[in-house]
Amino acid sequence: MTRRPAPPLPPPKARRHLRETAALTQTQLASRVGVTPGTVRAWESGRTTPRGRKREAYAKLLKTLADEETARRTTRPPHAHPESTPETEPAPAPAPNSGSESDPVRKPLPPEPGPAPESGPESGPKSTLEPAPEPEPGPEPVPEPVPEARPAPVALTPAQAFDALYEFGAPALVRQTYLLTGRREQAREAVERAFQTAWEHWPEVARDRDPVGWVRATAYEYALSPWQRLRPRHRHPEPPPADPGDRTLLNTLLRLPPRHRRTLVLYDGVGLDLPETAAETEASTPTAANRLLRAREAVAGRLPALADPQVLHRRLAELASNERLGAARPHAVRGDGERRARFWTRAAIAFTAALIGTTALTVRTAPTHYEPPVSPGQAVRGVPPRVAQGSLSDEELELRHKLRDQLQHGPERLSPRLE
């Protein structure tokens, strides 16, 4: 069995242009195709590509929008110039296959009426060498207003673009991170650290198709890091939500494994599509679907009223919105990130300088040749110890006198004499 070819789709920019030309929002187009607004946003940005029946429905809708735009262009009145169109010029014939009689092609406007030419007995045109009659004085023509030139779009500086991104995405990211951690200060700190990292890598983030998604992934990684458990602040729990329903839902979310909790928040809380959720959690699509099903089962097992995904989505939004989660100003976040970057840069320079100095000192003071160490002494048995010189004992004195007094046998000693 062979599959039929997938219907072609225009480029992502052309998809967005067709939707905007038809005056449709992403939510309206998503409702007509049967998907979420996040899915339409991903299709128009080029991050994902529709498949299966959704691709067919999306391609059919785009083709309809393109046909409507073509029809609007063809039925638009042509820009005819009255002074260049003679009065006796016939009207243009309707285009072939233009449709029913209810869509006629408009005729060009007739020229403005002018003074009729004088008729007389003289035949033939007037000579061009005769001076033209002076026009009668009349009201001075009013000059047409010159249309004001639109100012060219001013390019934003990196700081201004970062501030705009922070003000747009920081509040929502803080609420989403709160659903992952259940801690207000930790959620705020995670989002600020993520934006500081984005400021350090701003050229890369500015060229990314979804800068908010880049920051969101960084914030989630920081918030769910296992090193957070070793911090002293983690030992002191924060006050839970005041509403009992919100408190129960938050406790249920915190009991889920971190990966299941993150998948549930991305899919049912943020509204991402399943492939986008799998890409952000660095997992395959079947794995992300399995985690989502297990997370929903765990939540529905404890809160049966949240078995419906739409109800769960609404409750997650309410839980995140009921808490007062503020975010710092963008210039403060940028300043903290720059100070932290300077501190670590100076620390790295100081450590490198200390390492180089220690190496140079070692090379300077180290010996240039090898000197074998002196082996420790060992006691040798059977050899009498050496006796130090001192006063003779009585036996030694007696022996010395005896040797001196007795005559020793042997050749006599020769003593030199004078002759």
C-alpha positions in Angstrom: 0.0 0.0 0.0 1.5 3.3 -1.1 0.9 6.7 0.6 -0.4 9.6 -1.4 2.0 12.6 -1.6 1.6 15.2 1.0 0.0 18.5 -0.2 2.5 21.3 -0.8 2.7 24.2 1.6 4.0 27.7 1.0 7.0 29.0 2.9 6.5 30.0 6.6 6.6 33.7 5.8 4.0 33.3 3.0 1.7 31.4 5.5 1.8 34.3 7.9 1.3 36.8 5.1 -1.8 35.0 3.9 -3.3 34.8 7.4 -2.7 38.5 8.0 -4.1 39.5 4.6 -7.3 37.6 5.4 -7.4 39.5 8.8 -7.3 36.3 10.8 -5.6 35.8 14.2 -3.7 32.8 15.1 -6.5 31.7 17.4 -9.1 32.0 14.7 -7.0 30.1 12.2 -6.2 27.4 14.8 -9.9 26.9 15.5 -10.6 26.4 11.8 -7.8 23.9 11.5 -8.5 22.2 14.8 -5.2 22.8 16.6 -3.9 25.1 19.3 -2.6 28.7 18.7 0.9 27.5 19.7 0.9 25.0 16.9 0.0 27.7 14.3 2.7 29.9 15.7 5.2 27.1 15.3 4.1 26.4 11.7 4.4 30.1 10.8 7.9 30.3 12.3 9.1 27.2 10.6 10.0 25.3 13.8 7.6 22.4 12.9 5.8 21.2 9.9 2.2 19.8 9.9 1.6 16.2 9.0 -1.3 14.0 8.1 -4.8 15.3 8.2 -3.7 18.5 9.9 -1.4 19.2 6.9 -4.2 18.6 4.5 -6.6 20.9 6.3 -4.0 23.6 6.7 -3.0 23.4 3.0 -6.6 23.6 1.9 -7.3 26.6 4.1 -4.1 28.4 2.9 -5.2 27.7 -0.7 -8.6 29.2 0.0 -7.0 32.3 1.5 -4.6 32.6 -1.6 -7.6 32.3 -4.0 -9.5 35.0 -2.1 -6.5 37.3 -2.2 -6.1 36.7 -6.0 -9.8 37.4 -6.5 -9.4 40.7 -4.6 -6.5 41.7 -6.7 -8.2 41.0 -10.0 -11.4 42.8 -9.1 -9.6 45.9 -8.0 -10.3 48.9 -10.4 -7.4 49.8 -12.7 -5.7 53.1 -12.4 -7.0 54.8 -15.5 -5.8 58.3 -16.5 -8.7 60.4 -17.9 -6.5 62.8 -19.9 -4.9 59.9 -21.8 -8.1 58.0 -22.5 -10.2 59.3 -25.5 -13.9 59.7 -25.1 -14.6 57.3 -28.0 -12.4 54.5 -26.6 -14.5 51.3 -26.2 -14.8 49.7 -22.8 -12.5 46.7 -22.2 -14.1 43.4 -22.8 -14.6 41.1 -19.7 -11.9 38.6 -19.0 -12.6 35.0 -20.1 -13.8 32.6 -17.5 -14.2 35.5 -15.0 -17.3 33.9 -13.4 -21.0 34.8 -13.4 -22.5 38.1 -14.5 -22.5 39.3 -10.9 -18.8 40.1 -11.1 -18.5 42.5 -14.0 -15.2 44.3 -14.8 -15.5 48.0 -14.1 -15.1 50.4 -16.9 -12.5 53.3 -16.8 -13.8 56.6 -15.7 -14.7 59.0 -18.5 -12.6 62.1 -19.0 -13.5 65.4 -17.4 -15.8 67.6 -19.5 -14.0 70.4 -21.2 -14.9 73.3 -23.6 -16.3 72.0 -26.9 -14.2 73.0 -30.0 -15.5 75.9 -32.0 -17.1 75.0 -35.2 -17.0 77.4 -38.2 -17.0 77.6 -41.9 -13.3 77.2 -41.9 -12.3 73.6 -42.3 -9.2 72.1 -41.0 -7.3 72.5 -37.7 -6.0 75.7 -36.4 -2.4 76.7 -37.1 0.0 75.9 -34.3 1.8 79.2 -35.0 -1.0 81.3 -33.8 -0.7 82.5 -30.2 -3.0 80.7 -27.8 -5.7 82.8 -26.1 -5.0 84.0 -22.7 -6.9 82.1 -20.0 -9.5 84.0 -18.0 -8.4 84.9 -14.5 -9.8 82.6 -11.9 -9.2 81.3 -8.4 -5.7 80.2 -7.8 -5.3 76.5 -7.6 -4.9 75.0 -4.2 -1.7 73.0 -3.9 -2.3 69.3 -3.1 -1.1 68.3 0.3 2.2 66.4 0.1 1.9 63.1 1.9 4.0 62.9 5.0 6.9 60.5 4.7 6.7 57.7 7.1 9.8 57.5 9.4 12.0 54.6 8.7 11.9 51.9 11.3 14.6 52.6 13.9 16.8 49.6 14.7 16.8 48.7 18.3 20.0 48.5 20.3 20.9 45.1 21.9 19.9 46.5 25.3 16.6 47.8 24.1 15.8 44.5 22.4 16.7 42.6 25.5 14.5 44.8 27.7 11.6 44.3 25.3 12.0 40.5 25.4 12.3 40.6 29.2 9.1 42.7 29.7 7.2 40.5 27.3 8.2 37.0 28.6 9.4 37.4 32.2 6.1 37.5 34.0 4.7 34.4 32.3 7.9 32.5 32.7 7.9 33.2 36.5 4.4 31.8 36.8 5.3 28.7 34.8 8.5 28.1 36.8 6.4 28.4 40.0 4.3 25.4 38.8 7.6 23.4 38.5 9.2 24.3 41.8 6.4 25.5 44.1 8.8 28.2 45.4 8.3 31.8 44.6 11.8 33.1 45.1 13.4 30.1 43.3 11.1 30.7 40.3 12.0 34.3 40.2 15.7 33.6 40.6 15.6 30.9 37.9 14.0 33.3 35.4 16.5 36.1 36.2 19.5 33.7 35.8 18.1 32.5 32.5 17.8 36.0 31.2 21.3 36.8 32.4 22.5 33.8 30.4 20.6 35.1 27.4 22.2 38.5 27.7 25.7 36.8 27.8 24.8 34.9 24.6 22.6 37.7 23.1 23.8 37.3 19.4 22.8 33.7 19.5 19.5 34.4 21.3 18.6 37.3 19.0 18.9 35.1 15.9 16.9 32.3 17.4 13.4 31.6 16.0 11.9 31.5 19.5 13.9 33.6 22.0 11.3 33.0 24.7 11.6 29.3 24.2 15.4 29.6 24.5 15.0 31.4 27.8 12.3 29.1 29.0 14.4 26.0 28.5 17.3 27.6 30.4 15.1 28.6 33.3 13.5 25.2 33.6 17.0 23.5 33.6 18.1 25.9 36.4 14.9 25.5 38.5 14.9 21.6 38.3 18.7 21.2 38.9 19.4 18.7 41.7 21.9 21.1 43.2 19.0 23.2 44.4 18.4 20.7 47.2 21.8 21.4 48.7 21.0 25.1 49.2 20.1 26.2 52.8 17.0 28.0 51.5 15.6 24.7 50.3 15.4 23.3 53.8 12.8 26.0 54.8 9.5 25.5 53.0 7.6 28.5 51.8 3.9 29.2 52.8 1.5 27.2 50.6 -1.3 28.8 48.6 -4.3 30.1 50.6 -6.9 28.2 48.5 -7.2 24.5 49.5 -7.8 23.5 45.9 -4.7 25.3 44.7 -2.7 23.8 47.6 -3.9 20.3 46.7 -3.1 20.8 43.0 0.4 22.2 43.7 1.2 19.3 46.0 0.1 16.8 43.3 2.4 18.5 40.8 5.3 18.5 43.1 4.9 14.7 43.7 5.4 14.0 40.0 8.9 13.2 38.7 10.6 16.3 37.4 10.5 15.1 33.7 6.8 14.3 33.9 6.1 17.6 35.7 7.9 19.6 33.0 6.2 17.8 30.2 2.8 18.4 31.8 3.4 22.1 32.3 4.7 22.6 28.8 1.8 20.8 27.1 -1.2 21.5 29.3 0.1 24.7 30.9 2.0 26.6 28.2 0.1 25.0 25.3 3.0 23.7 23.2 2.5 21.0 20.6 3.7 17.5 21.3 6.8 17.7 19.0 7.7 21.1 20.5 7.4 19.6 24.0 9.6 16.7 23.0 12.2 18.9 21.5 12.4 21.2 24.5 12.6 18.3 26.9 15.3 16.6 24.7 13.2 13.5 24.3 11.5 11.7 21.4 7.9 12.3 20.6 6.7 8.8 21.9 8.6 9.3 25.1 7.1 12.8 25.6 3.6 11.3 24.9 4.2 8.5 27.5 5.4 11.0 30.1 2.3 13.2 29.5 -0.1 10.3 29.8 1.5 9.1 33.1 1.4 12.6 34.5 -2.2 13.1 33.6 -3.1 9.7 35.1 -1.3 10.7 38.4 -3.1 14.0 38.5 -6.5 12.5 37.7 -6.0 9.7 40.2 -5.8 12.2 43.0 -8.0 14.9 41.5 -10.7 13.2 39.4 -12.2 16.6 38.4 -9.1 17.4 36.4 -9.3 14.4 34.1 -10.4 16.6 31.2 -7.3 18.3 29.6 -9.2 21.5 29.1 -10.2 21.7 32.8 -6.6 20.9 33.7 -5.3 23.7 31.5 -7.7 26.2 33.1 -6.8 25.1 36.6 -3.0 25.4 35.9 -3.5 28.9 34.6 -5.6 29.9 37.6 -3.0 28.4 40.0 -0.2 30.4 38.4 -2.2 33.6 38.2 -3.4 33.5 41.8 0.1 34.0 43.2 1.7 37.4 43.3 5.0 36.7 41.5 6.9 39.8 40.7 10.0 40.2 38.5 12.9 42.6 38.7 13.4 45.4 36.2 15.2 44.6 33.0 18.1 47.0 33.6 18.7 45.5 37.0 18.9 42.0 35.5 21.3 43.2 32.9 23.4 44.9 35.5 23.6 41.8 37.7 24.5 39.7 34.8 27.3 42.0 33.7 28.7 42.3 37.3 28.6 38.5 37.6 30.4 38.1 34.3 33.1 40.6 35.3 33.6 38.9 38.7 34.1 35.5 37.1 36.3 36.9 34.4 38.6 38.6 37.0 38.6 35.4 39.1 39.7 33.4 36.1 42.4 35.9 35.3 43.6 35.9 38.9 43.7 32.1 39.0 45.6 31.9 35.7 48.1 34.5 36.9 48.6 32.6 40.2 49.1 29.3 38.3 51.6 30.9 36.0 53.5 32.5 38.9 53.6 29.2 40.8 54.9 27.3 37.7 57.6 29.9 37.2 58.7 29.8 40.8 58.9 26.0 40.7 61.0 26.0 37.5 63.3 28.6 39.1 63.9 26.8 42.4 63.9 23.2 41.2 67.3 21.4 41.0 68.8 21.0 37.5 70.3 17.5 38.1 69.3 14.4 40.0 70.8 13.8 43.5 70.2 10.3 44.8 69.1 10.3 48.4 71.5 8.9 51.1 70.4 5.5 52.2 69.8 5.1 56.0 72.5 3.3 58.0 72.1 -0.4 59.1 73.7 -2.2 62.0 76.2 -5.0 61.0 76.5 -7.9 63.3 79.9 -9.6 64.3 82.0 -6.5 64.2 83.0 -5.1 67.6 82.1 -1.5 68.0 84.9 1.0 67.8 86.2 2.1 71.2 86.9 5.7 71.7 90.2 6.9 73.1 90.4 7.5 76.8 92.4 6.7 80.0 94.0 3.2 80.2 92.8 0.8 82.7 95.1 -0.9 85.3 95.4 -4.0 83.2 96.4 -2.0 80.1 99.0 -0.1 82.2 100.5 -3.3 83.5 100.7 -4.8 80.1 102.4 -1.7 78.7 105.1 -1.7 81.5 105.7 -5.4 80.9 106.3 -4.9 77.2 108.7 -2.1 77.8 110.7 -3.9 80.6 111.2 -7.3 78.9 113.7 -7.9 76.1 112.1 -8.6 72.9 113.7 -11.3 70.7 114.7 -10.3 67.3 117.2 -8.3 65.4 118.7 -5.5 67.2 118.0 -2.1 66.2 120.6 -0.2 64.3 121.4 3.2 65.6 123.5 5.6 63.5 126.8 6.7 65.0 129.2 9.5 64.2 132.6 8.4 62.9 
